[in-house]
Amino acid sequence: KAGVTQTPRYLIKTRGQQVTLSCSPISGHRSVSWYQQTPGQGLQFLFEYFSETQRNKGNFPGRFSGRQFSNSRSEMNVSTLELGDSALYLCASGRQGARNTGELFFGEGSRLTVL
Amino acid sequence: AQKITQTQPGMFVQEKEAVTLDCTYDTSDQSYGLFWYKQPSSGEMIFLIYQGSYDEQNATEGRYSLNFQKARKSANLVISASQLGDSAMYFCAMREGRGGSQGNLIFGKGTKLSVKP
């Protein structure tokens, strides 16, 4: 069974540019969430999508946005990049349902460097 | 507000020995789930073990066990018979709701475990 797939794995951008990251969840998982990991702030929640609807959002500026498609694949976009956006962006998928526990399964991440 | 505290920034353990990684949590919810993840240098977060707030027995998954002390709000991870491949960052996390199935994961700052041959 394939895990969570994130693309691209590495990318370098300059300040002011925008970036789009992609995430394909585990087959059958309808929940996708995104986390930002930096050495200073640790792991911080960005947003969660379920059935194409944003269900939960973290405390990030509006430059950070996301969406989910009908096949559960998700993208996140960061516009007007700043140096502080350099981070590892992790996508996670999860099962839903009363019989399931809430563990999330993560991809390998997209490592963004902003110059 | 929920909070996870991991007080050990780094730890060393001899290969084949057991090691305990500490985690304390704070929440006013009655229903929640506790999780441990392993992050090797490659970056992927690997799910290790889950403990629900209503579970009376400590969770075990192979060489991993979770020492759950609800009254003390602690959820320590025990790794038995350490292997070189266990060297990684370990994160304790919490999620609200029954089964820990609601809201987002709240992570601690992590513990870097180094296994010595």
Interface residues (C-beta under 8 A of the other chain):
Chain A: S33 Y35 G42 L43 F45 E48 N56 G58 L88 L90 A92 G94 Q96 N100 T101 G102 E103 L104 F105 F106 G107 E108 G109 R111
Chain B: G33 F35 Y37 S42 G43 E44 M45 I46 F47 Y50 G52 F91 R95 G97 G99 G100 S101 Q102 G103 N104 L105 I106 F107 G108 K109 G110
